Amino acid sequence: MQPWRISAGLTAAIAGSTLLLAGSRLAYLAPFRPLILGDHALALVLNVALALAAISAAIYAVARATGLADLGRRVDLAVRSVRRGEGDPELTEALRRDDEGDWE
């Protein structure tokens, strides 16, 4: 898996959790929602977009620093070497059967 996918998924999870937790605490603003959105919609959208980008970039930086960024390429390299017949012969046979659609 590529690190940008991981960071996007984690960012979506963090944003969704924050929305669920903060949504009930902001219920008192419901009567003023049209006024707030009418006057400050662009600023709110830009701030939310920048916050999501910052969270995503931070997660991506952590993935790069810990070596998780290259994990997808390393796994792909290992799978290709096993498919060529290097390593475990039983795994090579199982991957061949999987490619043919024989899952029994």
N, C-alpha and C positions, 0 to 999 in steps of 0.2 A: 504494500500500500504506500502511496506517495504521501509525503508529509503535508502537502497542501490540503489533501483530502482529510487527513487527521485533524489538522488545525481548523478546517471549515466545519467539520462535524462537532468538534469540541466547542467551537465558538457558538454554533447554533444551540448546543445543549446549554451552555452558560447563559446565552441570551434568553432562551425559553424559560429557564429556571428563574432568572432575574425578573422576567416579566410576570411569571406566576406569583412570585413572592412579593414583588413591589406593587402589582396591580391592585391587590386588596387594600393596601395602605394608601393608595392614591384615589380611593373611591370618592372622597370628599370633593375632588376636582371635577366630577362628572357634570355638574350643571354648567361649569365654565369651559367645557371642552371645545365647543364651537368658537368661543372667543379666543382661547389659547391657540388653537390651530389656525385660526384666521390671522392672528397677529404674528405668530412665531413658528409656523409650520416649516419654513425653509431652514431656520436655525435648528429646530429639533431634528429634522431629517439629517442635516449635515453632521450634527453632534453624534447622533446614533450611528451613522455610517463610519465616522472616524473612530468611535469607541469600538465598534466591531472590527474594523481594520487593525486597530492597535492590539486587541485581544488576539486576533488571528496571527498577527506578526509575532507576538510574544510566544505563542504556542509553537509556531514554526521555528523561532530562534532556539527554543528549548529543545525541540526535536533535532535540530542541526547540531547543537552543542553536545547532546547525549549520544549521537550516532544513529538515532532512529531514522534520520532522513535517508540514509543509504540502505536501510533494511530491506526495502522492496527490491532494489537492484540485486542485493546479495541473495535474497531468496530466489529471485528469478534466475540468477546464475547457477545456483545449486540445483534447481529444477531442471534447467537445460542440461547440466552435466549428468544428472541421473538419467534423463531421457536418452542421452547418448550411450548409456550403458556403463558409465563410470560409477563406482560405488556399489550400493546394495542391489543385487540382481532381482530380488523379490519386489522391491519398490519399482524398479524399471518395468517389470512385467505388469504390475498393478497399474502404473501410469499408462502403459500401452493399452491395456484392457479398458481403462477409463476413456481414452481417446476414441476407441472403437465403439463405445457405448455399451459395453458388456459389464454391467454392474453387479453381477452375481458372484 
